[in-house]
Amino acid sequence: MEIYTSDETCPQTPASTKANNQVAHTTSRVSPWLSPLLYLLGRHLLLPLFFGQIEITGQENIPLTGPVIFAPTHRSRWDSLLLPYATGRCVTGRDLRFMVTINECQGLQGWLVKNMGGFPVDPQRPAIATLRHAVELLQQGEILVIYPEGNIYRDGKLHPLKPGIARLSLSAESSHPGLDVKILPISISYSQPYPTWGTGVKIAIGKALNVKKYTVGKMKQNAENITSDLALVLQQLSHQELEISSHSLTEISKS
């Protein structure tokens, strides 16, 4: 395990310059002035001052090029600030594009989200245009962040994953054979359920799942396999047992 220490400077533009130029013509964008400013303030001021020790492992697993879906656990609203800190432009030279719920895109927060490359989705009735935009971002080689559990859970347990990541990644891969979409499992945990000043943070980054390995056979079964494998890796990263395993151990102890 390594204790993460930040570099003094961050690249002013991400590695995938061509991709970002293309994204400017779609429905979300990364502000060329706001993004570097917020990265700088968050990295060197807000996060180091608010949190205690921030431990990050597995940064070597982050793909430096190509389309990637980050699939982190969701334990706090701080997650969306800590992810760029651990994996963003200061580490990889790349910006993160967040798919967030529509209620998080209101007012000042919504303005910030949209100017940092985020875009809203209605989890109950996702619009075709939103899903198409997400696929376009992957086709352009971007990093897309989707919380697979859907909501924030503070009980420290991995909750059932939504099938959206699997379906989206398969859709992008099938539309562009050889696109080579990756899904990166990330576990974020805090020393207390509601982070306050001095809270410790642990971020564990697993090895990426290669979506093209799941493209043989029927789409529905492939999506289920991706979701199952992703859940298993996230569970391992979180150092937690699957509920079914815990149940089995309980039954064994009683026998």
KETORBA-532640 format. One line per field, with one value per residue: residue in one letter; x, y negated, z negated of N, C-alpha, C in turn. Coordinates in nm, 2 decimals. Each point is the difference from the previous one (the first is absolute). Example, Ala and Ser with C-alpha at 12.3 -4.5 7.8 and 13.67 -1.06 7.14 Angstrom:
<rs>
rest: a|s
n_px: 1.32|-0.04
n_py: 0.57|-0.11
n_pz: -0.78|0.07
ca_px: -0.09|0.09
ca_py: -0.12|-0.11
ca_pz: 0.00|0.00
c_px: 0.09|-0.08
c_py: -0.12|-0.11
c_pz: 0.00|-0.08
</rs>
This chain:
<rs>
rest: m|e|i|y|t|s|d|e|t|c|p|q|t|p|a|s|t|k|a|n|n|q|v|a|h|t|t|s|r|v|s|p|w|l|s|p|l|l|y|l|l|g|r|h|l|l|l|p|l|f|f|g|q|i|e|i|t|g|q|e|n|i|p|l|t|g|p|v|i|f|a|p|t|h|r|s|r|w|d|s|l|l|l|p|y|a|t|g|r|c|v|t|g|r|d|l|r|f|m|v|t|i|n|e|c|q|g|l|q|g|w|l|v|k|n|m|g|g|f|p|v|d|p|q|r|p|a|i|a|t|l|r|h|a|v|e|l|l|q|q|g|e|i|l|v|i|y|p|e|g|n|i|y|r|d|g|k|l|h|p|l|k|p|g|i|a|r|l|s|l|s|a|e|s|s|h|p|g|l|d|v|k|i|l|p|i|s|i|s|y|s|q|p|y|p|t|w|g|t|g|v|k|i|a|i|g|k|a|l|n|v|k|k|y|t|v|g|k|m|k|q|n|a|e|n|i|t|s|d|l|a|l|v|l|q|q|l|s|h|q|e|l|e|i|s|s|h|s|l|t|e|i|s|k|s
n_px: 0.08|-0.04|0.06|-0.11|0.09|-0.05|0.00|0.10|0.01|-0.10|-0.01|0.02|0.04|-0.11|0.04|-0.14|0.09|0.02|0.00|0.07|0.07|-0.01|0.03|0.07|-0.02|0.01|-0.06|0.12|0.06|0.13|-0.03|0.06|-0.09|-0.12|0.02|0.09|-0.08|-0.11|0.06|0.05|-0.12|-0.06|0.10|0.02|-0.13|-0.11|0.04|0.13|-0.07|-0.10|0.07|0.01|0.03|0.05|-0.04|0.08|-0.06|0.09|0.07|0.08|-0.12|0.02|-0.08|0.11|-0.05|-0.08|-0.11|-0.03|-0.06|0.01|0.01|-0.01|0.03|-0.12|0.09|0.02|-0.05|0.08|-0.07|-0.09|0.05|-0.01|-0.10|-0.02|-0.01|-0.06|-0.08|-0.02|-0.01|0.00|-0.08|-0.10|-0.02|-0.09|-0.11|-0.08|-0.08|-0.07|-0.06|-0.08|-0.07|-0.12|-0.03|0.11|-0.09|-0.03|-0.03|0.07|-0.05|-0.12|0.02|0.04|-0.10|-0.08|0.07|-0.02|-0.09|-0.08|-0.09|-0.13|-0.05|-0.11|0.04|-0.12|0.03|0.11|0.03|-0.05|-0.02|-0.04|-0.06|-0.06|-0.01|-0.04|-0.07|-0.05|-0.01|-0.05|-0.08|-0.01|0.00|-0.12|0.01|-0.09|-0.05|-0.03|-0.09|0.06|0.01|0.02|0.00|0.00|0.09|-0.04|-0.06|0.08|-0.12|0.04|-0.07|-0.11|0.07|-0.01|-0.08|-0.02|0.10|-0.05|-0.12|0.04|0.08|-0.09|-0.08|0.09|0.03|-0.12|-0.02|0.11|-0.01|0.06|-0.11|-0.01|-0.13|0.05|-0.02|0.02|0.01|-0.07|0.07|-0.10|0.08|-0.08|0.07|-0.09|-0.12|0.00|0.08|0.08|0.04|0.10|-0.11|0.03|0.07|-0.06|0.08|-0.07|0.09|-0.09|0.02|0.02|-0.13|0.04|-0.07|0.10|0.04|-0.10|0.06|0.04|-0.10|-0.10|-0.05|-0.12|0.05|0.05|-0.11|-0.06|0.07|-0.01|-0.13|0.00|0.08|-0.07|-0.11|0.05|0.05|-0.12|-0.06|0.08|-0.02|-0.12|0.07|-0.11|-0.08|-0.02|-0.11|0.01|0.13|-0.04|-0.11|0.08|0.09|-0.10|-0.04|0.13|0.01|-0.12|0.06
n_py: 0.12|-0.10|-0.09|-0.04|-0.05|-0.12|-0.01|-0.08|0.06|-0.05|0.10|-0.10|0.10|0.08|0.13|0.02|-0.08|0.10|0.08|-0.08|-0.01|0.13|0.01|-0.10|0.09|0.06|0.07|0.03|-0.08|0.00|-0.09|-0.07|-0.08|0.05|0.10|-0.06|-0.10|0.07|0.05|-0.12|-0.07|0.09|0.00|-0.13|-0.03|0.02|0.10|-0.05|-0.12|0.05|0.08|0.11|0.12|-0.03|0.13|0.02|0.11|0.05|-0.12|0.10|0.03|-0.13|0.03|-0.03|0.09|-0.04|0.05|-0.07|0.10|-0.10|0.10|-0.12|0.04|-0.02|-0.07|-0.10|-0.13|0.02|0.12|-0.09|-0.03|0.11|0.03|-0.13|-0.01|0.12|-0.04|-0.13|-0.12|-0.02|0.11|-0.02|-0.13|0.06|-0.05|-0.01|0.08|-0.07|0.12|-0.10|0.02|-0.01|0.05|0.05|-0.03|-0.04|-0.13|-0.05|0.10|-0.02|-0.13|0.03|0.08|-0.08|-0.09|0.10|0.00|-0.02|0.09|-0.05|0.09|0.02|0.05|-0.06|-0.11|0.07|-0.12|0.03|-0.14|0.02|0.11|-0.06|-0.11|0.08|0.06|-0.12|-0.03|0.12|-0.03|-0.11|0.12|-0.04|-0.05|0.09|-0.08|0.13|-0.05|0.12|-0.04|-0.11|0.04|-0.09|0.09|-0.02|0.12|-0.04|0.03|0.09|-0.09|0.06|0.04|-0.12|0.04|-0.13|0.02|0.12|-0.04|-0.11|0.07|0.09|-0.10|-0.07|0.12|0.04|-0.13|0.02|0.11|0.04|-0.06|0.12|0.00|-0.07|0.08|-0.12|0.11|-0.08|0.03|-0.07|-0.02|-0.03|-0.07|-0.08|0.04|-0.11|-0.02|-0.03|-0.11|0.04|0.02|0.13|0.01|0.11|-0.01|0.10|0.00|0.08|0.12|-0.06|0.00|0.10|-0.09|-0.01|0.03|-0.09|-0.01|0.12|0.02|0.02|-0.12|0.06|0.12|-0.06|-0.07|0.11|0.06|-0.11|-0.01|0.13|-0.01|-0.11|0.06|0.11|-0.07|-0.07|0.12|0.05|-0.11|0.02|0.12|0.02|0.08|0.07|-0.06|0.06|-0.05|-0.12|0.01|0.04|-0.10|-0.08|0.05|-0.01|-0.12|0.00|0.05
n_pz: 0.00|0.08|-0.07|0.05|0.08|0.00|0.14|0.03|0.12|0.07|0.09|0.08|0.08|0.01|-0.02|-0.01|0.06|0.09|-0.10|-0.07|0.11|0.01|-0.13|0.04|0.10|-0.11|-0.10|-0.01|-0.09|0.01|-0.09|0.10|-0.07|-0.01|0.09|0.06|-0.01|0.03|0.10|0.02|-0.02|0.07|0.09|0.00|0.00|0.07|0.08|0.02|0.00|0.08|0.08|-0.07|-0.02|0.12|-0.01|0.10|0.04|0.08|-0.02|-0.02|-0.05|-0.01|0.10|0.06|0.08|0.10|0.04|-0.11|-0.06|-0.08|-0.08|-0.07|-0.12|-0.06|-0.08|0.09|-0.01|-0.10|0.03|0.04|-0.12|-0.07|0.09|0.03|-0.14|0.01|0.09|-0.03|0.05|-0.13|0.03|0.08|-0.03|-0.06|0.06|-0.10|0.07|-0.09|-0.01|-0.03|-0.11|0.06|-0.12|0.05|0.10|-0.12|0.03|-0.10|-0.07|0.06|-0.03|-0.12|-0.02|0.06|-0.07|-0.08|0.10|-0.11|0.00|0.00|-0.09|0.05|-0.12|-0.02|0.08|0.02|0.04|0.12|0.01|-0.13|0.03|0.10|-0.08|-0.10|0.09|0.04|-0.13|-0.01|0.11|-0.08|-0.07|-0.05|-0.12|-0.01|-0.09|-0.04|-0.09|0.00|-0.12|0.07|-0.13|-0.10|-0.04|-0.12|0.03|0.10|0.05|0.08|0.06|0.03|0.10|0.05|0.09|-0.03|-0.09|-0.03|0.00|-0.07|-0.07|-0.01|-0.02|-0.07|-0.06|0.00|-0.03|-0.07|0.07|-0.10|-0.05|-0.06|-0.04|-0.10|-0.10|-0.07|-0.08|-0.08|-0.11|-0.05|-0.10|-0.10|-0.09|0.06|-0.03|-0.08|0.11|-0.09|-0.06|0.07|0.07|-0.02|0.11|0.05|0.10|0.04|0.09|0.06|0.04|0.12|0.02|0.09|0.05|0.08|-0.12|-0.01|0.12|-0.04|0.08|-0.08|0.04|-0.03|0.05|0.10|0.00|-0.02|0.10|0.07|-0.02|0.02|0.11|0.04|-0.04|0.05|0.10|0.01|-0.01|0.09|0.07|-0.03|0.02|0.08|-0.07|0.10|0.01|0.12|0.01|-0.05|0.08|0.10|-0.04|-0.01|0.11|0.04|-0.06|0.05|0.11
ca_px: -0.08|0.08|-0.06|0.00|0.05|-0.03|0.10|-0.02|-0.08|-0.08|-0.01|-0.11|-0.09|0.01|0.07|-0.08|-0.04|-0.09|-0.14|-0.06|-0.05|-0.12|-0.10|-0.05|-0.12|-0.10|-0.08|0.08|0.14|0.09|0.04|0.14|0.06|-0.06|0.05|0.14|-0.01|-0.06|0.10|0.10|-0.05|-0.04|0.11|0.10|-0.06|-0.13|0.00|0.10|-0.04|-0.12|0.01|0.12|0.09|-0.07|0.08|-0.04|0.07|-0.05|0.00|0.06|-0.10|-0.08|0.04|0.04|-0.06|-0.12|-0.13|-0.01|-0.11|0.03|-0.12|0.03|-0.10|-0.05|-0.02|-0.02|0.01|0.14|0.06|0.02|0.12|0.12|0.04|0.09|0.13|0.07|0.01|-0.02|0.11|0.13|0.06|0.00|-0.01|-0.14|-0.11|-0.11|-0.14|-0.09|-0.15|-0.06|-0.14|-0.04|-0.02|0.13|0.04|-0.08|0.06|0.15|0.06|-0.02|0.09|0.14|0.00|-0.01|0.12|0.11|-0.01|-0.10|-0.13|-0.10|-0.08|-0.12|0.02|-0.12|-0.03|0.12|-0.03|0.09|0.10|0.10|0.07|0.08|0.11|0.09|0.07|0.09|0.12|0.09|0.06|0.11|0.12|0.00|-0.02|-0.13|-0.02|-0.14|0.00|-0.08|-0.10|-0.10|-0.02|0.10|-0.02|0.10|0.01|0.13|-0.02|-0.03|-0.14|-0.02|0.04|-0.09|0.05|0.03|0.14|0.03|-0.07|0.06|0.14|-0.02|-0.06|0.11|0.09|-0.07|-0.02|0.13|0.08|0.14|0.01|0.08|-0.05|0.04|-0.08|0.10|-0.07|0.07|-0.06|0.02|-0.05|0.03|0.02|-0.13|-0.10|-0.02|0.13|0.03|0.14|0.10|-0.04|0.09|-0.05|0.07|-0.04|0.06|-0.02|0.02|0.03|-0.11|-0.07|0.01|-0.14|0.00|0.00|-0.13|-0.09|-0.04|-0.12|-0.12|0.03|-0.05|0.08|0.13|-0.02|-0.01|0.14|0.08|-0.05|0.04|0.14|0.03|-0.04|0.10|0.13|-0.02|-0.01|0.14|0.07|-0.06|0.03|-0.12|-0.05|-0.13|-0.11|-0.02|0.11|-0.02|-0.11|0.05|0.09|-0.09|-0.06|0.10|0.03|-0.12|-0.01
ca_py: -0.12|-0.12|-0.12|-0.08|-0.14|-0.07|-0.08|-0.14|-0.06|0.09|-0.04|-0.09|0.06|0.14|0.07|0.03|-0.13|0.02|0.04|-0.12|-0.09|0.06|0.00|-0.14|-0.01|0.08|-0.06|-0.03|-0.04|-0.03|-0.14|0.00|-0.08|0.04|0.13|-0.01|-0.08|0.09|0.11|-0.06|-0.03|0.12|0.09|-0.06|-0.07|0.05|0.14|0.03|-0.07|0.06|0.14|0.04|0.08|0.05|0.11|0.04|0.11|0.05|-0.10|0.06|0.06|-0.10|-0.02|-0.13|-0.03|0.08|-0.02|0.07|-0.03|0.01|0.06|-0.01|0.01|-0.14|0.00|-0.13|-0.09|-0.03|0.09|-0.06|-0.09|0.09|0.08|-0.07|-0.01|0.13|0.05|-0.10|-0.05|-0.01|0.13|0.06|-0.10|0.02|-0.05|0.10|-0.04|0.07|0.01|-0.03|-0.01|-0.13|-0.09|-0.05|-0.10|-0.12|-0.11|-0.01|0.13|0.04|-0.08|0.05|0.14|-0.01|-0.06|0.09|0.11|0.08|-0.01|0.07|0.12|0.04|0.14|0.06|0.00|-0.05|-0.04|0.06|-0.09|0.01|0.13|-0.02|-0.09|0.08|0.09|-0.09|-0.03|0.12|0.02|-0.11|0.03|-0.07|0.07|-0.02|0.05|0.04|0.08|0.11|0.02|-0.10|-0.09|0.00|0.10|-0.03|0.11|0.07|0.12|-0.01|0.02|0.05|-0.09|-0.02|0.06|-0.10|-0.01|0.12|-0.02|-0.12|0.04|0.10|-0.08|-0.07|0.09|0.06|-0.10|-0.02|0.12|-0.03|-0.13|0.04|-0.07|0.06|-0.04|0.00|0.00|-0.09|0.00|-0.12|0.02|-0.10|0.05|-0.02|-0.01|-0.13|-0.06|-0.13|-0.04|0.10|0.14|0.07|0.05|0.10|0.02|0.12|0.01|0.13|0.02|-0.03|0.10|-0.03|0.02|0.09|0.14|0.03|-0.03|0.12|0.05|-0.08|-0.13|0.00|0.08|-0.07|-0.11|0.06|0.04|-0.11|-0.05|0.10|-0.01|-0.13|0.01|0.09|-0.08|-0.11|0.07|0.03|-0.12|-0.06|0.09|0.05|0.12|0.00|0.04|0.14|0.07|-0.02|0.09|0.14|0.02|0.00|0.13|0.10|-0.01|0.06|0.15
ca_pz: 0.00|0.01|-0.04|0.12|-0.01|0.12|0.06|-0.02|0.11|0.08|0.14|0.03|0.09|-0.01|0.11|0.11|0.05|0.12|-0.05|-0.06|0.11|0.05|-0.10|-0.01|0.09|-0.06|-0.10|-0.12|0.03|-0.11|0.01|0.01|-0.11|-0.13|-0.04|-0.06|-0.13|-0.10|-0.03|-0.08|-0.13|-0.07|-0.03|-0.08|-0.11|-0.06|-0.04|-0.11|-0.13|-0.06|-0.03|-0.06|0.09|0.12|0.05|0.13|0.06|0.13|0.11|0.12|0.08|0.07|0.14|0.04|0.13|0.03|-0.07|-0.12|-0.10|-0.14|-0.07|-0.14|-0.10|-0.03|-0.14|-0.04|0.11|0.01|0.10|0.13|-0.01|-0.02|0.12|0.08|-0.08|0.01|0.14|0.10|0.09|-0.07|-0.01|0.13|0.11|0.06|-0.08|-0.03|0.04|-0.10|0.03|-0.13|0.00|0.04|-0.11|-0.04|0.10|-0.02|-0.06|0.01|0.01|0.14|0.09|-0.01|0.06|0.15|0.05|-0.03|0.09|-0.04|0.07|-0.08|0.05|-0.09|-0.02|0.02|0.14|0.07|0.14|0.10|0.03|-0.10|0.01|0.13|-0.03|-0.07|0.10|0.08|-0.07|0.00|0.13|0.02|-0.08|-0.13|-0.13|-0.05|-0.14|-0.04|-0.13|0.03|-0.10|0.02|-0.11|-0.11|-0.10|-0.11|-0.09|0.02|0.07|0.14|0.03|0.14|0.11|0.11|0.13|0.10|0.05|0.09|0.13|0.07|0.05|0.11|0.11|0.06|0.06|0.12|0.10|0.05|-0.03|-0.02|-0.07|-0.12|-0.12|-0.13|-0.12|-0.11|-0.13|-0.10|-0.13|-0.08|-0.14|-0.10|-0.13|-0.07|0.11|0.04|-0.01|-0.06|0.01|-0.04|0.04|0.08|0.12|0.07|0.14|0.05|0.14|0.04|0.14|0.09|0.07|0.14|0.05|0.13|-0.04|-0.03|0.11|0.07|-0.05|-0.01|-0.07|-0.13|-0.08|-0.01|-0.10|-0.13|-0.04|-0.03|-0.13|-0.10|-0.02|-0.06|-0.14|-0.07|-0.02|-0.10|-0.13|-0.05|-0.03|-0.13|-0.11|-0.06|0.06|0.06|-0.09|0.01|-0.07|-0.14|-0.04|0.00|-0.11|-0.11|0.00|-0.03|-0.14|-0.07|0.02
c_px: 0.09|-0.09|0.01|0.06|-0.02|0.12|-0.03|-0.08|-0.08|0.00|-0.12|-0.10|0.01|0.07|-0.08|-0.05|-0.10|-0.14|-0.07|-0.05|-0.13|-0.12|-0.06|-0.13|-0.11|-0.07|0.07|0.14|0.08|0.05|0.16|0.07|-0.05|0.06|0.14|-0.01|-0.05|0.09|0.11|-0.04|-0.04|0.12|0.10|-0.06|-0.11|0.02|0.11|-0.03|-0.11|0.02|0.13|0.09|-0.09|0.09|-0.05|0.09|-0.05|0.00|0.07|-0.10|-0.08|0.04|0.03|-0.06|-0.12|-0.12|-0.01|-0.13|0.05|-0.12|0.03|-0.12|-0.04|-0.04|-0.02|0.01|0.15|0.07|0.04|0.11|0.12|0.04|0.09|0.14|0.08|0.03|0.00|0.12|0.14|0.07|0.01|0.00|-0.14|-0.10|-0.11|-0.13|-0.10|-0.14|-0.06|-0.15|-0.05|-0.02|0.14|0.05|-0.09|0.09|0.15|0.07|-0.01|0.09|0.14|0.01|0.01|0.13|0.12|-0.02|-0.11|-0.13|-0.10|-0.07|-0.12|0.01|-0.13|-0.05|0.11|-0.04|0.10|0.11|0.12|0.09|0.09|0.12|0.11|0.08|0.10|0.13|0.09|0.06|0.11|0.11|0.00|-0.01|-0.14|-0.02|-0.15|0.01|-0.10|-0.11|-0.12|-0.02|0.12|-0.05|0.11|0.02|0.13|-0.02|-0.02|-0.14|-0.01|0.03|-0.11|0.06|0.05|0.14|0.03|-0.07|0.06|0.13|-0.02|-0.06|0.11|0.10|-0.06|-0.01|0.14|0.09|0.15|0.02|0.08|-0.04|0.04|-0.10|0.09|-0.07|0.08|-0.09|0.04|-0.06|0.05|0.01|-0.13|-0.11|-0.03|0.13|0.00|0.14|0.09|-0.04|0.11|-0.07|0.09|-0.06|0.08|-0.04|0.03|0.05|-0.12|-0.06|0.00|-0.14|0.00|0.00|-0.14|-0.10|-0.04|-0.13|-0.11|0.03|-0.05|0.09|0.14|-0.01|-0.01|0.14|0.09|-0.04|0.04|0.15|0.04|-0.03|0.10|0.12|-0.02|-0.01|0.14|0.08|-0.05|0.03|-0.12|-0.04|-0.14|-0.11|-0.03|0.10|-0.02|-0.11|0.05|0.08|-0.09|-0.07|0.09|0.03|-0.11|0.00|0.09
c_py: -0.12|-0.12|-0.11|-0.14|-0.06|-0.07|-0.15|-0.07|0.11|-0.05|-0.09|0.06|0.15|0.06|0.02|-0.14|0.01|0.03|-0.12|-0.10|0.05|-0.02|-0.14|-0.02|0.09|-0.08|-0.03|-0.04|-0.02|-0.14|-0.01|-0.09|0.04|0.13|-0.01|-0.07|0.09|0.12|-0.05|-0.02|0.13|0.09|-0.05|-0.07|0.07|0.14|0.02|-0.06|0.07|0.14|0.03|0.07|0.05|0.11|0.04|0.11|0.04|-0.10|0.05|0.07|-0.09|0.00|-0.14|-0.05|0.09|-0.02|0.09|-0.05|0.02|0.05|0.00|0.04|-0.14|-0.01|-0.15|-0.09|-0.04|0.09|-0.07|-0.11|0.08|0.08|-0.08|-0.02|0.12|0.04|-0.10|-0.05|-0.01|0.14|0.06|-0.09|0.00|-0.06|0.11|-0.06|0.07|0.00|-0.01|0.00|-0.14|-0.10|-0.06|-0.11|-0.12|-0.11|-0.01|0.13|0.06|-0.07|0.06|0.14|-0.01|-0.06|0.09|0.13|0.09|-0.02|0.08|0.11|0.02|0.15|0.08|0.02|-0.06|-0.03|0.07|-0.09|0.00|0.12|-0.01|-0.08|0.08|0.10|-0.08|-0.03|0.11|0.02|-0.10|0.02|-0.07|0.09|-0.04|0.06|0.02|0.08|0.12|0.04|-0.09|-0.11|0.00|0.09|-0.02|0.11|0.09|0.13|-0.03|0.04|0.05|-0.10|-0.02|0.06|-0.11|0.00|0.11|-0.03|-0.11|0.04|0.10|-0.07|-0.07|0.09|0.06|-0.10|-0.03|0.11|-0.03|-0.13|0.03|-0.08|0.08|-0.05|0.02|0.00|-0.08|0.01|-0.13|0.03|-0.11|0.06|-0.02|-0.02|-0.13|-0.08|-0.13|-0.03|0.11|0.14|0.06|0.06|0.10|0.02|0.12|0.02|0.13|0.01|-0.01|0.13|-0.04|0.04|0.09|0.15|0.05|-0.01|0.12|0.06|-0.10|-0.12|0.01|0.08|-0.07|-0.12|0.06|0.04|-0.12|-0.06|0.09|-0.01|-0.13|0.00|0.07|-0.08|-0.11|0.05|0.03|-0.12|-0.06|0.09|0.05|0.13|-0.02|0.05|0.15|0.08|-0.01|0.10|0.14|0.03|0.02|0.14|0.11|0.00|0.06|0.15|0.08
c_pz: 0.00|-0.06|0.11|-0.03|0.14|0.06|-0.02|0.11|0.07|0.15|0.02|0.10|-0.02|0.12|0.12|0.06|0.11|-0.05|-0.06|0.10|0.06|-0.10|0.00|0.08|-0.06|-0.11|-0.13|0.04|-0.12|0.02|0.00|-0.11|-0.14|-0.04|-0.06|-0.14|-0.11|-0.04|-0.09|-0.14|-0.08|-0.04|-0.11|-0.13|-0.06|-0.06|-0.10|-0.13|-0.07|-0.05|-0.08|0.10|0.12|0.06|0.13|0.05|0.14|0.11|0.13|0.09|0.08|0.15|0.03|0.13|0.02|-0.08|-0.13|-0.08|-0.14|-0.07|-0.15|-0.09|-0.04|-0.14|-0.06|0.12|0.02|0.11|0.13|0.00|-0.02|0.12|0.09|-0.07|0.02|0.14|0.11|0.07|-0.07|-0.01|0.14|0.12|0.06|-0.09|-0.01|0.04|-0.08|0.06|-0.14|0.01|0.02|-0.11|-0.05|0.10|-0.01|-0.07|0.02|0.02|0.14|0.10|-0.01|0.06|0.15|0.05|-0.03|0.09|-0.04|0.07|-0.08|0.07|-0.10|-0.02|0.02|0.14|0.08|0.15|0.10|0.03|-0.10|0.01|0.13|-0.03|-0.07|0.09|0.09|-0.08|-0.01|0.14|0.03|-0.10|-0.14|-0.11|-0.05|-0.14|-0.02|-0.13|0.02|-0.10|0.01|-0.10|-0.09|-0.11|-0.11|-0.09|0.02|0.08|0.15|0.04|0.15|0.10|0.11|0.13|0.10|0.05|0.10|0.13|0.08|0.06|0.12|0.12|0.07|0.07|0.13|0.11|0.07|-0.04|-0.01|-0.08|-0.13|-0.12|-0.12|-0.11|-0.12|-0.13|-0.10|-0.13|-0.08|-0.14|-0.09|-0.14|-0.09|0.11|0.05|-0.02|-0.07|0.00|-0.07|0.03|0.09|0.13|0.06|0.14|0.06|0.15|0.05|0.15|0.09|0.06|0.15|0.06|0.12|-0.03|-0.03|0.12|0.08|-0.07|-0.01|-0.09|-0.14|-0.10|-0.02|-0.10|-0.14|-0.05|-0.04|-0.14|-0.12|-0.03|-0.07|-0.14|-0.08|-0.02|-0.10|-0.14|-0.06|-0.03|-0.13|-0.11|-0.07|0.06|0.07|-0.10|0.00|-0.07|-0.15|-0.05|-0.01|-0.12|-0.13|-0.01|-0.03|-0.15|-0.09|0.01|-0.09
</rs>
